[in-house]
Amino acid sequence: MKKYGSLFRVKFINGLQYRAAALAGMVTQFAWGFMEIFAFAAFYRADPAAFPMEFNQLVSYIWMQQAFLALFFTWFWDSEISSAVESGQIAYELVRPMDLYGKWFCMSAANRLVRAALRCSPILIVAFIVPEPYRMTLPADFATLVLFLLSVALSLCVIVSVTMLMYVTVFHTMSLIGARYIFVTFVDFFAGGIIPLPFFPETLRKVIELSPFGAMQNMPLRIYSGNITGAGAVRGIILQIFWAAALITAGKFYMDRALRKVVVQGG
């Protein structure tokens, strides 16, 4: 475990260099966050009772989503991983005394965490000082905050394990471009990245909530906003643990099968 911890730390420290990129990303996220909130506000003014989330819950959902965008959205990719396969550098990785799946998992998690760390504080500060009703609120109690933090960690594990399945496909396709666009659009939509899951039709929502998509950003954001509380939050976290374990197991199995037939190209 020490070598994986060291790899995670190195990747995290290297990511701290890109402060200008983080600043540019924050500007985009502020604009997108306000745009989403204003758009929903227009609908809520017509009939607030017609919506499955209270407006203050939705506001907290959107601001937390923007603050931790790099953690939750699948279109954040680690180009170092895919390029290693495409260029043939993977040959060096295979002779090192380190599990390749574990290494890639640590790299991907560190890459997401450092991007979120660089962006989240300014976004949260602004979200707490903007005027009502566009201001983000704190969780209802300390227990909710603890459940939220636990759910964020599990959500990160689920998201990284899902993207790992895509990274492994590079062994077969030699390019992620086509599959990546389809994958990102599909996963982010059903994970609540575009529209929160409570706004989906009830039958579809119940199915999605039991799938890996419901264990991604949907769960921590709805716990924080107060849309899911008590026993529902605990059940959601148990489901996240299940999907994290299942997807990691499936990813390791898929990689082991792929490495048995890998053909290294490049020079």
C-alpha positions as CSV (number, residue, x, y, z in Angstrom):
1,M,0.0,0.0,0.0
2,K,2.9,2.4,0.6
3,K,3.9,2.5,-3.0
4,Y,0.3,3.3,-4.1
5,G,0.2,6.0,-1.4
6,S,3.4,7.5,-2.7
7,L,2.1,7.4,-6.3
8,F,-1.1,9.1,-5.2
9,R,0.9,11.8,-3.4
10,V,3.2,12.5,-6.4
11,K,0.3,12.7,-8.8
12,F,-1.5,15.0,-6.5
13,I,1.5,17.4,-6.0
14,N,2.1,17.5,-9.8
15,G,-1.5,18.5,-10.3
16,L,-1.1,21.5,-8.1
17,Q,1.0,23.2,-10.8
18,Y,-2.0,23.8,-13.0
19,R,-3.5,26.8,-11.1
20,A,-4.2,28.9,-14.2
21,A,-6.3,26.0,-15.7
22,A,-8.1,25.7,-12.4
23,L,-8.9,29.5,-12.4
24,A,-10.3,29.3,-16.0
25,G,-12.4,26.3,-15.0
26,M,-13.8,28.2,-12.0
27,V,-15.0,31.0,-14.2
28,T,-16.8,28.5,-16.4
29,Q,-18.3,26.8,-13.4
30,F,-19.6,30.0,-11.8
31,A,-21.3,30.9,-15.1
32,W,-22.8,27.4,-15.5
33,G,-23.9,27.3,-11.9
34,F,-25.7,30.6,-12.1
35,M,-27.2,29.7,-15.5
36,E,-28.6,26.5,-14.1
37,I,-30.1,28.1,-11.0
38,F,-31.7,30.9,-12.9
39,A,-33.2,28.5,-15.4
40,F,-34.7,26.4,-12.7
41,A,-35.9,29.5,-10.8
42,A,-38.0,30.5,-13.8
43,F,-39.8,27.2,-13.7
44,Y,-40.2,27.2,-9.9
45,R,-41.8,30.6,-9.9
46,A,-44.7,29.2,-12.0
47,D,-45.6,26.4,-9.5
48,P,-43.1,25.5,-6.8
49,A,-45.3,22.6,-5.5
50,A,-45.0,20.8,-8.9
51,F,-41.3,19.9,-8.4
52,P,-39.9,16.9,-6.5
53,M,-37.1,19.0,-4.8
54,E,-37.5,22.2,-2.8
55,F,-35.7,25.1,-4.5
56,N,-33.2,25.6,-1.7
57,Q,-32.3,21.8,-2.0
58,L,-31.8,22.3,-5.8
59,V,-29.6,25.3,-5.2
60,S,-27.4,23.4,-2.8
61,Y,-27.3,20.4,-5.2
62,I,-26.1,22.6,-8.1
63,W,-23.5,24.6,-6.1
64,M,-22.0,21.4,-4.6
65,Q,-22.0,19.8,-8.1
66,Q,-20.0,22.8,-9.5
67,A,-17.6,22.9,-6.5
68,F,-16.7,19.2,-6.9
69,L,-17.2,19.0,-10.7
70,A,-13.8,17.3,-11.2
71,L,-14.8,14.5,-8.8
72,F,-18.1,13.8,-10.2
73,F,-18.1,14.2,-14.0
74,T,-16.7,11.4,-16.2
75,W,-15.4,13.7,-18.9
76,F,-12.3,14.4,-16.7
77,W,-9.8,11.9,-18.1
78,D,-6.2,11.1,-17.4
79,S,-4.5,11.4,-20.8
80,E,-1.3,9.8,-19.4
81,I,-3.1,6.5,-19.0
82,S,-4.6,6.2,-22.5
83,S,-1.4,7.5,-24.2
84,A,0.7,4.9,-22.4
85,V,-1.3,2.2,-24.3
86,E,-1.5,4.1,-27.6
87,S,2.3,4.9,-27.7
88,G,3.6,1.5,-26.5
89,Q,4.9,2.9,-23.2
90,I,2.7,0.4,-21.4
91,A,5.5,-2.1,-22.0
92,Y,7.5,-0.4,-19.3
93,E,4.5,-0.4,-16.9
94,L,4.1,-4.2,-17.3
95,V,7.6,-5.0,-16.1
96,R,7.4,-2.8,-12.9
97,P,6.6,-4.5,-9.6
98,M,3.2,-2.8,-9.2
99,D,-0.3,-3.9,-10.0
100,L,-1.3,-1.9,-13.1
101,Y,-5.0,-1.6,-12.1
102,G,-4.0,-0.3,-8.7
103,K,-1.6,2.2,-10.2
104,W,-4.1,3.5,-12.7
105,F,-6.8,3.7,-10.1
106,C,-4.5,5.8,-7.8
107,M,-3.5,8.1,-10.6
108,S,-7.1,8.7,-11.7
109,A,-8.3,9.3,-8.2
110,A,-5.4,11.8,-7.4
111,N,-6.0,13.6,-10.7
112,R,-9.7,14.2,-9.8
113,L,-9.0,15.1,-6.2
114,V,-6.3,17.7,-7.0
115,R,-8.6,19.4,-9.6
116,A,-11.4,19.5,-7.1
117,A,-9.1,20.8,-4.4
118,L,-8.0,23.7,-6.5
119,R,-11.5,24.8,-7.5
120,C,-13.9,24.0,-4.7
121,S,-13.0,26.7,-2.0
122,P,-13.7,29.8,-4.1
123,I,-16.9,28.3,-5.5
124,L,-18.2,27.4,-2.0
125,I,-17.3,30.8,-0.6
126,V,-19.2,32.6,-3.3
127,A,-22.1,30.1,-3.0
128,F,-22.5,30.9,0.7
129,I,-22.5,34.7,0.2
130,V,-24.7,35.3,-2.8
131,P,-28.2,36.7,-2.0
132,E,-31.2,34.5,-1.2
133,P,-32.7,32.4,-2.7
134,Y,-29.6,31.6,-4.7
135,R,-27.4,31.0,-1.6
136,M,-26.3,27.5,-0.7
137,T,-27.2,26.3,2.8
138,L,-25.4,24.1,5.3
139,P,-26.5,20.5,6.0
140,A,-29.3,20.1,8.5
141,D,-27.0,18.6,11.1
142,F,-23.6,17.2,11.7
143,A,-24.7,13.6,11.0
144,T,-25.8,14.6,7.5
145,L,-22.4,16.2,6.9
146,V,-20.6,13.0,8.0
147,L,-22.9,10.9,5.7
148,F,-22.2,13.3,2.9
149,L,-18.4,13.1,3.2
150,L,-18.6,9.3,3.4
151,S,-20.8,9.3,0.3
152,V,-18.4,11.6,-1.6
153,A,-15.5,9.2,-1.0
154,L,-17.6,6.2,-2.1
155,S,-18.9,8.2,-5.1
156,L,-15.3,8.8,-6.2
157,C,-14.5,5.1,-5.9
158,V,-17.5,4.3,-8.1
159,I,-16.7,6.9,-10.7
160,V,-13.0,6.0,-10.9
161,S,-13.8,2.3,-11.2
162,V,-16.3,3.0,-14.0
163,T,-13.8,5.1,-15.9
164,M,-11.2,2.3,-15.4
165,L,-13.4,0.0,-17.4
166,M,-13.1,2.5,-20.2
167,Y,-9.3,2.8,-19.9
168,V,-9.0,-1.0,-20.2
169,T,-10.9,-0.9,-23.5
170,V,-7.9,0.9,-25.0
171,F,-6.1,-2.4,-25.1
172,H,-8.7,-3.5,-27.7
173,T,-9.7,-0.3,-29.5
174,M,-6.3,1.6,-29.4
175,S,-8.4,4.8,-29.1
176,L,-10.9,6.2,-26.7
177,I,-12.2,9.0,-28.8
178,G,-15.4,7.4,-30.1
179,A,-16.3,5.3,-27.1
180,R,-15.4,8.2,-24.7
181,Y,-18.0,10.6,-26.2
182,I,-20.8,8.0,-26.0
183,F,-19.7,6.9,-22.5
184,V,-19.5,10.4,-21.1
185,T,-22.9,11.6,-22.5
186,F,-24.7,8.4,-21.3
187,V,-23.1,8.2,-17.8
188,D,-23.3,11.9,-16.8
189,F,-26.9,12.1,-17.9
190,F,-28.1,9.1,-15.9
191,A,-25.9,10.0,-12.9
192,G,-27.8,13.3,-12.4
193,G,-25.1,15.5,-14.0
194,I,-27.5,17.3,-16.3
195,I,-30.9,17.0,-14.4
196,P,-31.1,15.7,-10.8
197,L,-32.6,12.2,-10.7
198,P,-35.7,13.3,-8.7
199,F,-36.9,15.1,-11.9
200,F,-36.8,11.8,-13.9
201,P,-40.1,9.8,-14.4
202,E,-40.7,7.7,-11.3
203,T,-40.2,4.3,-12.8
204,L,-37.0,5.2,-14.6
205,R,-35.7,7.0,-11.5
206,K,-36.2,3.9,-9.3
207,V,-34.3,1.8,-11.8
208,I,-31.4,4.3,-12.1
209,E,-31.1,4.7,-8.3
210,L,-30.4,0.9,-8.0
211,S,-27.8,1.1,-10.8
212,P,-24.2,2.3,-10.6
213,F,-25.4,5.7,-11.9
214,G,-27.4,6.3,-8.7
215,A,-24.2,5.6,-6.7
216,M,-22.3,8.4,-8.3
217,Q,-22.9,12.1,-7.8
218,N,-26.6,11.6,-7.2
219,M,-26.2,10.2,-3.7
220,P,-23.8,12.6,-2.1
221,L,-25.4,15.7,-3.6
222,R,-28.9,14.6,-2.5
223,I,-27.7,13.8,1.0
224,Y,-26.1,17.2,1.3
225,S,-29.1,19.1,0.0
226,G,-31.5,17.2,2.4
227,N,-33.4,15.5,-0.4
228,I,-32.3,12.1,1.0
229,T,-32.2,11.7,4.8
230,G,-32.0,9.1,7.5
231,A,-32.5,5.5,6.6
232,G,-32.6,6.4,2.9
233,A,-29.1,7.9,3.1
234,V,-27.8,4.9,4.9
235,R,-29.3,2.5,2.2
236,G,-27.8,4.7,-0.5
237,I,-24.3,4.5,1.1
238,I,-24.6,0.7,1.4
239,L,-25.5,0.5,-2.3
240,Q,-22.5,2.7,-3.1
241,I,-20.2,0.2,-1.2
242,F,-21.7,-2.7,-3.2
243,W,-21.2,-1.0,-6.5
244,A,-17.7,0.2,-5.7
245,A,-16.7,-3.4,-4.7
246,A,-18.4,-4.9,-7.7
247,L,-17.0,-2.5,-10.3
248,I,-13.4,-2.7,-8.9
249,T,-13.6,-6.5,-9.0
250,A,-15.0,-6.4,-12.5
251,G,-12.3,-4.0,-13.6
252,K,-9.5,-6.0,-12.2
253,F,-10.9,-9.2,-13.9
254,Y,-11.3,-7.3,-17.2
255,M,-7.7,-6.0,-17.1
256,D,-6.3,-9.4,-16.2
257,R,-8.0,-10.8,-19.3
258,A,-6.9,-8.0,-21.5
259,L,-3.2,-8.2,-20.4
260,R,-3.1,-11.9,-21.3
261,K,-3.5,-11.0,-25.0
262,V,-2.0,-7.5,-25.1
263,V,0.2,-6.7,-28.1
264,V,2.5,-3.7,-27.6
265,Q,2.8,-1.3,-30.4
266,G,4.9,1.8,-30.8
267,G,8.6,2.5,-30.5
